[in-house]
Amino acid sequence: MTTEVIEGGAVVSLGEFDLKISAAELNTSTTVLEDGVRVMSLLDPGETSTDFAIELPEGAELSASNEGFDVIVDLDGITITVGRIAAPWAVDAEGKELPTSYSFDGDMITQHVDTREATYPVVADPAVTVGWGADGPGVYWNMYGYQAQAIAAASVATVGVALAGGCGGASKIPGVGSWIGTLCGLIGAPTLANVWSGVRSAIKGTSLANSSCYSMRIPVGSGLHKVAKSNCA
């Protein structure tokens, strides 16, 4: 993951995917985090909201999750979580935390702040990170149980030979090539080749229900975790 600070915001890059966030307000500050970026906007007296423009990678969309948003990519029914906009946070000049929430319209996220009895100026502060799940930051591969079983059927030897031709080769693996090829584009062919054995072992070591949704960090963290079906929708 790399982060480029720009005027009023930043671009967070993960493989071939770039996510740009920029504040509409002039009074902003950008802080680079270990797993992403934080863009702070200053609300002056009388202001109760601030806008942040979002530019998503092609094929990605925002999905509401835990008061924030996940940035997801759908790959023929399998989703990959490539980023997250964390739950909003706001404090006033005296350090008091204020109730705050998001709304989303088109390419604009608006952070609303309850400024009643607040001391101005108020700092509104969304954070953009790479994907986040049970094993912390990373790329998360979300799949139904039946999809996981199909993926695990691709042997280490098959994937290794395919990856010798780069991510284009991976996309030609019968049955699961589109899923594996796009993941390859995110993390690169050498990384995928190195972790594929762990991917298969994690799937094969999990008792799977065909219609349940599971999530796994790539590179593999603590294994395959059952998650809400909304993560696979």
N, C-alpha and C positions, 0 to 999 in steps of 0.2 A: 504494500500500500504506500502511496505517495500523496503528499498534500502540497498544493501550490496556493499561497496566499495572494489574493487579488484585491483590488479596491472594493471595500465594503463586504468582503466575503472570502470564499476559498473554493478550490476545486479538489475533491478527494477522488483519487484514482485507484482502481483495483483491477489489475489485468487490463482488459480492453474497455472497461467501464469507467466513465467519468461522471461524477455527481457534483453539480455546482450549486452553491447556495450563496445568495447575496442579499444584504439588507437594503430596504428602500430608504431608510433613514440615513442622514449624513453622519450622525454621531454613532459610530460603530467601532468595535474592537474585535480582532480575530486572534484566537489562541489555538495553536496547533497542539493536539493531544496525541498521546501514544497510539491511540486507535482511531483517530479522526480529527475533528476540528470543532471549535466552539465559536459562534458568532454572536457577539453581544451588541444590543441596540439600546440606546438611551432614550427614555420617554421623558419629555418635558412636561411641565404643569398643564393639566387639562387633557393630555393624551392618555388613551386607555388601550391602545392596540398598536401593533407594528407589523409590517409586512416583510416577508422574506421570499424572494423569487427562487424557484427551484427548477433546475434543468436536469432532467433524468437521462440516463443512457437510453439509446434506442431499444425498444422492446420492454423497458422496465415501467413499473407503475408503483404508486404508493398504496399501501394497505394499512388501515388503521389498526394499531396494536398497542395496548397498555398506555393509553393517553398520548402516544406518539404515532409514528408511522414506520413500517418496514418498507424497504425498497426491494421489490421482488421481480424476478424474471421468470416467465412461464416457458418451459421447454416441453412442448407436446404433452402437457399434463403433469410434469414434474416442475416444481418451483425451486429456485435458488434465491436465498436471501443474500443480497450483495451489500446491503447497507441499512442503516437505521437512523431515523431522526428521533432522538430521545424525547421523553415527556418534557413539556415546557417547565421553565423555572423563572421566577421573577422575584426581585427584592427591592425594597425602597432604600432611600438614602441612609436610614438608620439600621439597615440590615434585616428588616422584618420580611419574612417570606410572604408573598402575596398569592392569592388564588389565581390561577391562570390556565388557559386552555387554547387549543388550536382549532381553526377551521381551515378548509382547503377548497380552493376553487381554481380550476385550470392549472396554471403553473405558479400559483401564489399561495403560500401558507401565511395565514394571519394569526398572530399570537394575541389573544385577548387577555387583559389583566384587570382584575378588580382592584381599582386604586382608591376605593373609599377608605378614608383615614390614613392613606399612605403619605409619606413625606417624599416629595420629589427632589431630585430626579429618580426615576425607576429604571432598573436594569432588567431587560427581557433577554433571555439567553437560551436559545435552542442549541443542542449539540448534535452534530452529524458524525456517526461512526461507521466503520465497516460492519458487516453482519454481526449480530449478537445472538447468542443462544446459551444452552446449558454449559458450554465449555468456553464462554467468554467470546472475545472478538474473533472473527474469521469469516470465511465463506461457508454458508450453511446450505446443504443439499437436502431438500424436503421431498419425500416420496411416499406413496402408498405402499403397503406391504407387498402387494403383487408386483409393483414396479421394482422394489428392492430385490425381490427374488430373481427377477429377470436380469437386473444389473449384476448381481453376484454370480450369475451363470457365466459371465464373461471372464474367462480364466486370465491369470497373470500373463501367461504366454501369448494369448490372443491379443490382449491389450498392448503388451510390449511390442509385438510385431507391428500392430497397427500404428502405434505411436512413433515407430521408426520413420513413418511418413509425415510426422507432425500431427497437428490437430485435424487436418484434412483427412488423414488416415484413420484417426479415431472415429470420425463421423461416419465411416463406412462399415463399422462393426455391425453385423446383422442384428436387427431388432432393437438395439439400444444405442445405435451410433449417434443419433441426434442429441440424446441426453449426455452421453460421454463427451462428444465433440464440443458442445457448448461449454461444459465444465472445463474442458481442456483450454478453451480460449480464455477463461478467467485466470487459471493458475499456471498454465503453460505445460507443454508436453513432458519436459523432464520431471517436473514436480509430480504430475499425475502418474507417471511411470513408477516413481519412487513410492507413492502412497497406495497404489492400487491393491497390493497385497493386504494392507491394513483395512482398506475399504471392504474387501470381500470378507475378511475375517470378522469385522464388526457386524456385518449383515448376517453372516452365517451363525454368529454367536448370539443372535437375538431371536426370540420366539415372536414370529410375525403373524399378524392378522391381516388378511388381504385388504380389507377396507379401512384399516387404521392408518393414520399418518405418522411418519417418523422423520426425524431430523438428525443430520450428522455434520459435524464440522469437518472441513477439508483444509489442511491436513487433519487426519483423524485425531479427535480428542479422546474422550472417555467412552466413545462408542455411539451406537444408534439409540436415540431417545424418542419415545412416543410423545407426540405433541398434539395440540388441538387440530381437528380436521381443517380448520380455516387456513392453516399453514400450507395445506396441499390443494386448496380450492383454486 
